Amino acid sequence: MNIFNWHKYNSNLSLIKKIVKFNKKNKFNYVESGLYNHVRDLFCVSIILTYFKKNKKKVKILDYGSNLTPYSNLENKIDLNNYKISIFDPFNKKKISRYNNIEIFSDKKILKKKWDIINFGSSIQYLDDLNILNDINFKNTLAILITHTPLSLSKTYIAKQKNSKNLNQNIHSFQKVVKYFKNQKLNLEFKSRNENKYISAKTKCKTFSMNLLFLK
């Protein structure tokens, strides 16, 4: 079992403040290090695609296990007013809290709401089993985006995270992930691979850091 505080591990308030300050002064967004600019762009394109599939109606986004950092750097990329954003953080102290137009919640019952797009930004490797995702209502979901996530081309296995001795990653099988979402009537339409250095675990079994987009 992983022993860590999701909120503490997954938040960086000083970076958020730095990004917000930069974006208020400049017309183009703050450039983040590593692969994050690429990941943010994939997310933007995915939700814009969903926006047009809904005929320009407000899109309901579930961001599973994320935080405010990605959204602090989307301000100069897209108009967030077209999207209703909800972040599931199981370690959030309140059942529901809000930051501007973003809702952060820990109550699993809210996962049963209708979602147009669901984003898994480097989060499913911290789930012991993909069936945990059965708590989510996929019925009306038009798109699923998975980014910066280590997946195995063979079997599922457990790997130690390099930067935390109390944290394991569950490296899920790529084929099992594809099958799981296919059962939710979502088909894999796009896949890409990140550099191996962005895998923060001691991996084996031909494992890659992947970005996947599933569409209905």
Buried (B, 14 or more C-beta within 10 A) or exposed (E): EBEBEBBEBBBBEEBBEBBBEBBEEEEEBBEBEEBBBBBBEBBBBBBBBBBEBBEEEEBBBBBBBBBBBBBBBBBBBBEBEBBBBBBBBEBBEEEEBEEEEBBBBBEEEBBEEEBBBBBBBBBBBBBEEBEEBEEBBBEEBBBBBBBBBBBBEEEBBEBEBEEBEEBBBBBBBBBBBBEBBEEBEBEBEEBEEBEEEBBBBEBEEEBBBBBBBBBB
